[in-house]
């Protein structure tokens, strides 16, 4: 493992700095701390959302950077290479939320054979969903053969599950049609997979012209429409808009086309981070930001934490059986690959068919 890190300029996320060093690689541990060494991590359009909403949603706060730079969070696997914490052993492998860096120092709390929470002070006010590290040896759902699918899809699918559940929990706001922008994104087609199980709900995928064929090939959408053809959609049908792209022009066109037949507008992602625009003077309902942990907390109260996880796990098993049909896993290593894949995903030129697994 080479010690390295990728910092992103928080004021201009198109600017990056790759360092052939990582302070967490050799910083002395305090009592109660452990040192992770990153094995592999996934990079998808969802990580661009973390960067685009870094300030608003406090994603930069999980792994503080320096000199105006921040770490874009990623999901991956890491191994404990040094431990000064009781109950966490060198060699143990964990899955969770990491910076784009070769090493990370955390302070385990509420440790069990299943995993632990990082109790670093700067993470105390942040969502516990992102602070938990799952011990692979204690996870009955872990499979070495499914690591790539887990990294690429599982955190996104959890969001997909919760959006679908949120809409159902609210009676789809009286709508019978759901339109998803950035339909080629993994969160979008995870949601489309869930929506396809529901009677009486039509699902339409919005995408760029170059991705229309791919979106159609998934077989998940009742209809696929290019962004330039939004006004061809029947606007007499009560509709919910789930916006994964965050493109201001697309949002304005769709709101204007449906007006009061748009029953709910839900903002989830920002794959078109540089074209977000304004929500002022939009026709129809004001867009509402969806925050997955809030719905997770509600359902944990409704069903119990175990009940929620059981439901997600059941849907996840169904999804995994199809996921290989939609992705070609591509593994890359080192500065050039990591930087290029970050920038191509940021620009929207990365292939939606490819699932990138990266390492330092």
MOUR-V70405 format. One record per helix or strand. SS is the DSSP state (@ for helix, = for strand). FROM is the first residue (numbers start at 1). TO is the last residue. If there is no record, write none. Layout:
((SS FROM TO) (SS FROM TO))
This chain:
((= 5 9) (= 16 19) (@ 23 25) (= 33 43) (@ 45 52) (@ 59 61) (= 69 70) (= 74 83) (= 93 98) (= 101 101) (= 103 112) (= 115 118) (@ 121 123) (@ 128 130) (= 132 135) (@ 136 138) (@ 144 169) (@ 171 174) (= 177 180) (@ 186 195) (= 202 207) (@ 209 218) (= 223 226) (@ 227 232) (= 239 243) (@ 248 261) (= 262 267) (@ 273 275) (= 288 289) (@ 292 303) (@ 305 323) (= 328 333) (@ 335 347) (= 354 359))
